[in-house]
Amino acid sequence: MSSDFRSPFARRTGVSATWDAAKARTALLAMFHAAVQSADPRQRLAAHLPQRPRGRCVVVGAGKSAAVMAAAVESAWPDVALSGLVVTRYGHTVATHRIEVMEAGHPVPDANSQRAAQRILALVAGLGEQDLVLALISGGGSALMSLPAPGLTLADKQVVNQALLVSGATIHEINAVRKHLSAIKGGRLAQAARPASLVTLAISDVPGDDPAVIASGPTFPDRSTLGDVDNILAHYRIVPPPAVLTYLRQAPETPKPGEWDSDYRLIATPTMALQAAAETAASFGLHPWVLGELEGESRELGRIMAGIARSVHRHGLPVAPPAVLLSGGETTVTMGPDAAGRGGRNMEFILSLAISLQGQLNTWALACDTDGIDGFGDAAGAVIGPDTLARAQARGLNPTEALRQHDSFGIFDALGDLIRTGPTLTNVNALRAVIIA
């Protein structure tokens, strides 16, 4: 889709029209679409493929982009005998002809997640040195390809996974636990594929693009330890099911660095998405200020970003208006025991931002997940402007109470400010953009 949403007047004269809500929304959406487009496997994957194999080629994979990545492989290699299986989130499939696609649960794994993992391990077993395993990995793969370690059940893993998701733990911490409770993550898929050649093509959705963290690193050696797992569970006061406690007392470590050479190729990253958004912002006459990939509690980051936006508005620091503050990365939401609402990390961030800005003039913002789904709802995220709080109050809504209840979805749904794109079939995590004109 095109990222050029400039008005005809701006294109003819090169002079930026006065900023208003309509122009700001257009620019924000253009930045988001550019970020998504920069990570489209249909445009990026072919250039990263290895040499055609001399033996068999088995394609396996997991993630929100797995199906469209498989279709891109088929398109790039029409004359290669391909077989295999990838698993993606429900509603994220695309048509393929030689590589099978399964759908499974996300963010909590389900029975299909387990079946897919079992079948993928069976597909890579017994291959020879002349054969190639092509692994297609993207965000969401941890839940979508889930095989409990011996002695554990899927229900055991679901309990731990759900507790981690609402604990405030970082994605690095969550995946460290997942890897040690799995028979396929933390390098164990690569271990099972030997002695075949293994090439991983990945779309990163994690800060720092760490291959050991993306989808819990099924094809990459693991640096985390069982001691780390114990510390994480203790820190977040998570008491696992008895079977998990028993297993962790005698569990083997995951495969560690040095056990094999890894051919791991990143085809798209959050940094690439931020660069694409910045280029689009500049085409609107905005000065982009890229803050990078940020982590932390969503509502706290909203307050921090509001402080930076106030400094830009009042003092022209760290960048002079018209400007846009851009950031990516994965924040966290710690759910209280009485939380009753819906809303993902990005909607919580932008609701906190709106409350902290208190209607600051000439300031508009967007926060969306590049996969098209923020949290458990059907929206990618939301937009705000100087009138957001006033419109909410006019409708009898209480933004502060909604934030306390983690009901950002309810507020933005009532205001008509949700961004609904449907599944984008890629995932380089969040894009947050704050325009100060």
N, C-alpha and C positions, 0 to 999 in steps of 0.2 A: 504494500500500500504506500502511497506517496506520503512523504514527510513535509512537502511544501504546502503549508496551509496559509501562506501570506495573502493578504487581501490584494485584489487587482491594482488598487491605488499604490500600495507599497511596492509591487513588482514593477510598475511603470516608472515611478519617480525615484525609488530608492529612499523615500522619506517615510518614516514611521508615523502612522496616524496616532492620535491621542489614545492612550491606553484606557480601556474600559473592560467591563466584565466579559463581554463577548470576545474581544480580541485576546484577553488573557486566557480564557478557556481554550480558544483555538490554539494558542501557542503551547499551552500545557499539554493538550492532547497530541499535538504534533511531536513534542519532545518524547512523550511516552511511546507513540507509534514508532518513532525512529529507534528508540532503545530496543523495542521488541524486534523490529526488523533486522537490527544488527546481529541478532542471535538466531535468525531463522536457519535451521539446518539445511533447508532446500537450497540456500544460497552459499552456505559456508562449508558443508561437510565434504564435498567431492575433492577439494584441494588438499585434504588431510589424509586421504586414503593411502594405505601402503601399496607396494607392488602387488600385482595379482598373484594369488597363491599357486604353487605347483601342485598341491594336493587339494583336499577338500577345504571348503570355506564354510564354517559354521558361525552364524551371526546370533549373538545373544545380547540381552540388554534389559535395562529397567530404568524407568523415570517418566516424568510427564512428557518428555520429548521423544521417548523411545520409538513410538510408532512412526512419527514423521521422519526420524533419523533412519529407520529401517527402509522407509519408502525412498529416501534420498540415496541410500546405498544401492537399492535396486535400480534406480534411474542412472546412477553413475557407472554401474557394472552390469549392463544388460546381457553381456556375453559370458559372465561368470556363473557357474553353477552354485547358487546360494541355497542354504537351508538354515533353519534355526527358529528361534522364538524370542520375542521381546514382550515385556509386560508394561502397561501404562495405566494411568488412572482412568476410572470410568468416565466416558464422554470425551476422551482424548485420543481415540483411535483414528487412523486413516487407512485407506485401502492399500493393501500390499498383495503381491502375487506369489512370492517365493518364501518369504519370511512370515511366519505366523505371529499374530498379535493377540495377546490376552489382555483383559482388563481386570483390575484389582482395586482394593481399598486404599484410600489415602485421606488423612494422615495416619489413621490407625489401620494396621494390616488386617486382612480378612483371610478366609479360607483360600481364595484364589491367589493371594500373595504367597501362601505356602505351596500350593500346587505348582505355580509358575517357577518358584525357586527349585523345587524337586525336579521338574522337567528340564530346567536349564542345566543343572548339575549332571543329569543323565546325558544330555546332548554333548557335553564337552568331555565326557569320560571315554577313554579308549582311543583317543586320537593319536596320530603319529607326528613325527618331527617335520614332515612335509606339509602338514595341515595347518590351517590358520583359523584361530578363533578371533573374531572381530566383536569386541564388546562395546556396546552403545550405552553410555551412562549419562544420566542427567538427574537434576534435583527431583526428589520424591522417590528415588529408587530404594531408599531404606525401607519404607513401608511396603512398597509394591512388590519387592522380592524378599520375602521374609520366611526363613526356615529356622525354626528353633534348634538350638544345640541339643545333642542327645540328652534325654531325660526331662526336657522341657516341653511344654505344650504351647500352641499359639495363644491360648488364653493367658498363660503366664507372661508372654511377651507383650500382649495387648495391655495388661494391667500396668506393667512397668513403663511402656511407651506413653500411655495416657498420663500417667503421673509426671513424667518428664516434661511433656508438652505444656502442662499448666504450672510447672514449678518455677519458671524463670530461668531454667538452665540454658546455656548457649548451645548452638548447633554442634560445636566441637564436643561439648560434654555429653549431649544426648547421643551422638554417634559413637562416642567411646564406649558407652554402655551397650548400645545396640550391637556393636561388633563382637563383644565378648559373650553375648547371649545367642549368637547366630552360628549356623553351620555353613554360611555362604559369604558373609561380609568379612571385612578386615583382611582381605587377601586370600580368603579361602576358595573363591571361585577361580582365581589364577592358579592356585595350588592344584585344584582339581583338573585344570586344563592341560597341565604338563604331561608329555613333552612337546605338545603342539606350540607353535608360535602364537603369541597373544599380542594384539594391538588394541588399545582402548582409545576410543574417540569420545570425548566428554564435553558437556556443557556445564560450566561451573555456576553454582548458585551459593557459594560460600565465600566469606571474606578471606582473602589471601589465596584463593583458588587451590587449596590443599587437596591433592588427589586422594589422600587418605581419609578425607572428610566427605567429599562429594559422594552422595548415596552410600555413605559408610564404607567407601573404598573396597568394593568386592574384588577388584583386580590389583590392588596396591597394598604393599606391606604396611603393617600397623605399628605405630610408635607408642600408642597408649598401652597401659598395662592393667592387670587385674587390681593392682593397688590403686590406680586412678579410679577404677570403677567403684571400689569401696569408698573412696573419698567423696566422689560425686554423690552417691546415694546418701551418704551421711550428711553432707553439706546441705542438701535439699530436703532432708528428713523424709526420705522415701523408704518405706519398709516394703520390700518385694515379697511376693508369695513365697511360702516355705520351700517350694521346689527350686526357686531361683537362688535362695540363700544356700541351700545344699549344694547346688551345682557350682556356685562361685567359690566354695571352699575347696573344691578339687578340680576345677576346670583347667584345661591346658591353655597356655597363652596363644594369642593369635600369631600368624606368621610375621616375622620381623624383618626390617631392612637388611639387605645383604643375601637373602635366601634365593633371589633370582633377579634378573635384570628386567626392568619395566619399560615398555614402550607405550607411553601415556601422552596423548595429544589433545590439547584443549582447543576446541573449535570456536568457542564463544565464552566470554567472561563478563562479569559485571562492569569491569573497567571499560571494556569495549562499548557496552551499552551507555555508560556515562559519557564517553567521548562522542557517541552519535547524538545523544541528547544535547550536549554542549554545542555541537556544530549546528544543530537545528535552532537552538536558542539564538545563536549569533545571527542566523538568517533573518530573525525578527528584530534585529537591532538591540538585543539584550547582551549584557556583559556576563558570561557564565563564570561562576565561581564554584569549582568542583571540590567538594569536601571529602570525596572518596567513599569507601565502604565503612559504614558506621554500625556499631553494635550497642547494646544496652537496652534498658527498659523503654518501651515505646513512648509512654506518656512523659518520661523524663527527657527523652530526646526531643519531643515536641516543645517542651519548655525551653530547652537550650536553643533550638532552632529559632524560636520566637525572639530570643534575646539577640541573636545574630541579625535577624530581619529588622529589629528595632534599630540596631546600630547602623545598618545600611540606610534605613529610612531617615534617621536623624543626622548622621555624621558622614555618610558615604564611606563607611568602613565595615568590612575589609574590601569592599568594592562599591563603586559609585552607581546609583540608579541611572537608567533602567538596567536592572540586574536580575539574575536568577541564581539561587543557591541550589546546587544539585548534589544529591547523595544517593548511595545505594546501600547494600548490605542487608543483614537480617537482624532485626530487633527482637525483643522478647516481650511477652505479656505474662505477668504473674497473676493468676486468677485467685481472687479471694473466695472464701467459703460461701459467701452469699451472692456471688456474681450470678446475674440472671439473664444477661443480654447476649447479643451476638455481635461479632465484629472481629476482624483480623488485626494483625500487627500494624498495617498501614492505616486502617481507619482509626485505630486507637491513637496513633501518632498524630494524625491530622486533626482529630477532634481536640486533643490536648493543645496542639498548635493554635487552633482557632480561639480556644478559651484564653490562652496566654497572650495572644495578640490583641484581644479586646477591641476588635473592629478597626485595627490600624488601616488607614486609608492607603489606596493604591497598592494593596498587597493581596495576592491570590496564590493559591497553592494546590498541588495535586500530590497524592501518594497512592501508588498502585503497585500490585505485584505483577511482574512481567509474565507470569503464567496465566493471568486472567482471573485467578481465584484468590481472594484474600481471606484466609481463615476457612470457616465452614459454610459461608454463604455463597451467593451466586454472582458477586461483584468483584471486580479487580481492585477497587479502592474508591476514593471519593475526591471531590474538589471543594475548596472553601474560598470565600472572599470576604471583603470588609463587612458585608451585610449578613454573614452566616448566623451570628449570635442573635441579631435583631429578628431575623426571620424565624429562628427557632422559638424565641420567646413569644413572638406574635402568635404562634401556633400552640402555645401552652406547653412547650417542651422545655426540659431542664438539662442543658448540656453538661453541667457539672455532675449532676446525679447520674446521667447516662454514662459519663466517663467512669464514675465510681462502680457502676454496675457492669462495666465493659459492654455497653450497648451502643457503641458507635454506629453499628449498622442501622439500628432503629432510628436514630437521629437523621442520618443522611438519607435513608429511604423515605422518611416523611418529608424531607426537604426537596427531594428529587435530585440530590447531588451525588448519588452513586454513579460510578463508572462501570458499565457492564459491557464487556467485550466478548464474553464466552471464552473457552479455552484457546489460548494463543499457540499452543503446541511447542512452546519453548519456555525456558525458565532461567533467567539470570538474576533472580531475586528482585528486590524492590527498586522502584525509581521514585524519589521524592524530589519535587521541584517547587521552589518558593520564589515567585516573581515579586520584586519590589520596583515599581515604576515611578 
